[in-house]
């Protein structure tokens, strides 16, 4: 796991765990289960990881394993934006680590705790942007605001969510309108952002009208879009204000970058497994990031690994491709 080798035989580890349990070696059996759980967390299978974790009682285990247990609880809680639960787990992990007296374990817990104190997203409202901690993101998503979530390509409000993840043009329009709210956005600006065109003609304006019509239908019953003299404006039907939740950094390949930003070296096959995509797709992205100097590669063939320093000043939790609870 430290080497980010995620394709190892899971069934063999499970068989070993059962053998250890059968021989009464509960500590090593628990260690095997925690290895499995950390793998599940890395590849984003949160429900499965949480279900298996709930079956384990950390109390009779050695301090190091109790700390590992609480780190997993904290990791799942952070990905689900349950920050108070994450803080409590980290506090318990710190206590267990002090008893264990293992410096590397203490350092890992400190790194996990730092995520909660590092900006994880940006709030954009009425043209102004400011950084948000995970705790503030959690509060925002539970607030009365209409949130255009650019981390998960979802529009959220009053406990409802509308996914536009498979409709990039509509989401681009929704975000542009939300960033300008309550003001309108000129037609030319919307065409430039949604269609990536510098020059416009009547055909582009006609296409914009079609896409705006589709956006109106998609946003019901949370919001609508009205025409103005110079363009269009977003109108919330359920919330007193409209805000945009944006990623901490606007990176084209944010999901890949987020995994690499943990400071470990990853193979393209492990990244493909974690991202749920093909290895060739990941290889193309890595080559592009490598050409721009954002990541570095070492080794050849199957031993080739990729890594990058952590994103300075930002937590990458919201860059990871895992939906929040309720999505």
ZITA-V125658 format. One record per pair of residues at least 12 apart in sequence whose ideal C-beta (glycine too) atoms are under 7 Angstrom apart, sorted by the first residue. I is the first residue (numbers start at 1). J is the second residue. D is the distance in Angstrom with one decimal. If there is no record, write none. Layout:
I/J/D, I/J/D
This chain:
1/35/6.4, 1/38/5.3, 1/39/6.2, 2/264/6.8, 3/265/6.8, 4/264/5.2, 4/265/6.4, 4/266/4.4, 4/267/6.7, 4/270/4.9, 5/267/7.0, 5/270/6.3, 6/39/5.9, 6/42/6.3, 6/43/6.2, 6/270/4.3, 6/273/5.0, 6/274/6.5, 7/269/5.7, 7/270/6.6, 7/273/6.3, 10/36/6.7, 13/32/5.7, 13/35/6.4, 13/36/5.9, 16/32/5.8, 17/29/5.1, 17/32/3.8, 17/33/5.8, 20/32/6.5, 27/61/6.2, 27/62/5.9, 27/65/6.5, 30/56/6.4, 30/61/5.5, 30/65/5.5, 31/65/6.3, 33/52/6.8, 33/56/6.4, 34/65/6.8, 34/68/5.0, 34/69/6.9, 34/72/6.7, 37/49/5.1, 37/52/5.9, 37/53/5.8, 37/72/5.3, 38/72/6.7, 41/72/6.4, 41/75/5.2, 41/76/6.5, 42/274/5.9, 43/273/5.7, 43/274/4.6, 44/274/6.6, 44/320/6.8, 44/321/6.6, 44/322/4.2, 46/76/5.7, 46/79/5.8, 46/80/6.7, 46/322/6.3, 49/76/6.1, 50/76/5.4, 53/72/5.7, 53/73/6.8, 56/69/6.5, 63/96/4.6, 63/99/4.0, 63/100/3.9, 64/100/4.2, 64/102/5.9, 64/105/6.1, 66/96/4.1, 67/93/4.6, 67/96/3.9, 67/97/4.5, 67/100/6.1, 67/105/5.6, 67/109/6.6, 70/89/4.5, 70/92/4.5, 70/93/3.6, 70/96/6.6, 71/93/5.3, 71/108/6.8, 71/109/6.5, 71/112/6.1, 73/89/4.0, 74/86/4.6, 74/89/3.9, 74/90/5.0, 74/93/6.7, 74/112/5.7, 77/89/6.3, 78/115/6.2, 78/134/6.4, 78/317/5.6, 79/317/6.6, 79/320/6.9, 79/322/5.5, 80/324/6.4, 80/325/4.9, 81/134/6.5, 81/137/6.2, 81/138/4.5, 81/141/6.8, 81/324/5.7, 83/116/6.2, 83/134/5.2, 83/135/4.3, 83/138/5.3, 86/116/6.4, 87/116/6.4, 90/109/6.4, 90/112/6.0, 90/113/5.0, 93/109/4.9, 94/109/5.6, 97/109/5.5, 115/315/4.6, 115/317/6.3, 116/133/6.9, 116/134/5.8, 116/135/6.9, 117/133/6.9, 118/314/6.4, 118/315/4.2, 119/131/3.5, 119/132/6.4, 119/133/6.2, 119/248/5.8, 119/313/6.7, 119/314/5.6, 119/315/6.8, 120/132/6.5, 120/133/6.3, 120/134/4.7, 120/137/6.1, 120/248/6.1, 120/315/4.2, 120/317/5.2, 120/318/5.2, 121/137/5.2, 121/151/6.3, 121/245/5.6, 121/246/6.4, 121/247/6.5, 121/248/5.7, 121/318/5.1, 122/246/4.4, 122/248/6.2, 123/140/6.7, 123/243/5.9, 123/245/6.5, 124/179/5.3, 124/243/6.7, 124/244/4.0, 124/246/5.6, 125/243/4.4, 126/181/6.9, 127/179/6.8, 127/180/6.9, 134/315/6.8, 134/317/6.2, 137/245/6.7, 137/318/6.9, 140/245/6.4, 141/156/6.3, 144/239/5.6, 144/240/6.2, 145/239/5.4, 145/241/5.2, 145/242/7.0, 145/243/5.2, 146/222/6.2, 146/223/6.1, 146/236/4.5, 146/238/6.6, 146/239/3.8, 146/242/4.7, 147/243/5.8, 147/245/5.4, 148/174/5.4, 148/175/5.4, 148/178/4.0, 148/244/4.8, 149/245/4.7, 150/175/5.7, 150/244/6.0, 150/245/6.2, 150/246/4.6, 150/247/6.3, 151/245/6.0, 151/247/5.6, 151/318/4.4, 152/323/6.3, 152/324/6.8, 152/327/6.7, 153/165/4.1, 153/171/5.1, 154/327/6.9, 155/174/6.2, 155/219/6.3, 155/222/6.0, 157/222/4.7, 157/238/5.1, 157/239/5.1, 158/238/4.8, 158/239/6.9, 160/222/6.2, 161/327/6.4, 162/218/6.4, 162/219/6.4, 162/222/6.3, 164/218/6.5, 167/218/6.9, 169/194/5.2, 169/211/5.6, 170/211/6.6, 170/214/6.1, 170/215/4.9, 170/218/5.7, 172/193/5.6, 172/194/4.7, 173/190/6.1, 173/194/5.2, 173/211/6.2, 173/212/6.8, 173/215/5.4, 174/215/6.2, 175/244/5.9, 176/190/5.9, 176/193/5.1, 177/225/6.6, 177/232/6.4, 177/233/6.6, 177/234/3.7, 178/234/5.7, 178/242/5.1, 178/244/4.9, 179/244/5.3, 181/234/5.3, 181/242/4.0, 183/233/6.9, 184/228/4.2, 184/230/6.5, 184/231/4.9, 184/232/6.0, 184/233/3.8, 185/231/4.9, 185/232/6.2, 186/230/5.0, 186/231/4.4, 187/205/6.0, 187/208/6.1, 187/230/7.0, 187/231/4.7, 188/200/5.7, 190/208/5.9, 190/231/6.3, 190/232/6.6, 191/204/5.1, 191/208/5.5, 194/211/6.6, 212/225/5.5, 212/232/5.8, 221/237/6.1, 222/237/6.2, 222/238/5.5, 223/235/6.2, 223/236/5.0, 223/237/5.6, 224/237/6.2, 247/318/6.3, 247/319/6.0, 248/314/3.8, 249/311/6.0, 249/314/6.0, 253/285/4.8, 253/289/6.2, 254/319/4.5, 255/275/5.9, 255/319/6.2, 255/320/6.7, 255/321/4.5, 256/271/6.3, 256/275/6.9, 256/282/6.7, 256/285/5.1, 256/289/6.9, 257/319/6.7, 258/316/3.9, 258/319/3.4, 258/320/5.1, 259/271/5.9, 259/274/5.9, 260/295/5.7, 260/306/6.2, 260/307/6.0, 260/308/4.6, 261/308/6.2, 261/310/4.9, 261/311/5.0, 261/316/4.8, 263/309/6.8, 263/310/5.6, 264/307/6.6, 265/305/3.8, 265/306/6.7, 265/307/4.3, 266/305/6.4, 266/306/5.4, 266/307/6.7, 267/304/6.9, 267/305/5.8, 268/282/4.9, 268/283/4.9, 268/286/6.0, 275/321/6.1, 286/306/5.3, 294/308/6.2, 295/307/6.8, 295/308/4.5, 296/308/6.6
